[in-house]
Amino acid sequence: MGLIRSSFSFLLGTGCGIYIAQNYNVPNIKKLVDTYLQKAKEIEQINRKPKKDDD
């Protein structure tokens, strides 16, 4: 009985997620994260302190 009870919420959530993904315009999370990481790297490169020359 415990296996059925614990898997019920997982199956219900999976079914709702599939329905929402098929019927609504859900953004691609991986694409958004990749875009934000690229922007963060660009900002880091712009704001990085220049290296000191010891020569």
C-alpha positions as CSV (number, residue, x, y, z in Angstrom):
1,M,0.0,0.0,0.0
2,G,2.9,2.4,0.7
3,L,4.3,2.0,-2.8
4,I,1.0,2.9,-4.4
5,R,0.5,5.8,-2.1
6,S,4.0,7.2,-2.6
7,S,3.9,6.8,-6.4
8,F,0.5,8.3,-6.8
9,S,1.7,11.9,-6.4
10,F,4.6,11.3,-8.7
11,L,2.4,9.9,-11.4
12,L,-0.1,12.7,-11.0
13,G,2.6,15.3,-11.2
14,T,4.1,13.6,-14.3
15,G,0.7,13.5,-16.0
16,C,0.0,17.2,-15.2
17,G,3.4,18.2,-16.4
18,I,2.9,16.3,-19.7
19,Y,-0.5,18.0,-20.2
20,I,0.8,21.5,-19.5
21,A,3.9,21.0,-21.8
22,Q,1.6,19.9,-24.7
23,N,-1.1,22.5,-24.3
24,Y,0.7,25.6,-23.2
25,N,3.7,27.6,-24.3
26,V,6.3,26.5,-21.7
27,P,9.8,28.0,-22.1
28,N,12.8,25.7,-22.6
29,I,14.6,25.9,-19.3
30,K,17.9,24.5,-20.6
31,K,18.0,27.2,-23.3
32,L,17.3,29.9,-20.7
33,V,20.0,28.7,-18.3
34,D,22.5,28.5,-21.1
35,T,21.7,32.0,-22.2
36,Y,22.1,33.4,-18.6
37,L,25.4,31.5,-18.1
38,Q,26.8,33.0,-21.3
39,K,25.7,36.5,-20.3
40,A,27.3,36.0,-16.8
41,K,30.6,34.9,-18.5
42,E,30.6,37.9,-20.7
43,I,30.0,40.3,-17.8
44,E,32.8,38.5,-15.8
45,Q,35.2,39.0,-18.8
46,I,34.3,42.7,-19.0
47,N,34.7,43.4,-15.3
48,R,37.8,41.3,-14.7
49,K,40.8,43.2,-13.3
50,P,43.8,43.3,-15.7
51,K,46.7,41.1,-14.8
52,K,49.8,42.8,-13.3
53,D,53.1,42.5,-15.2
54,D,55.9,41.6,-12.8
55,D,58.6,42.3,-15.4
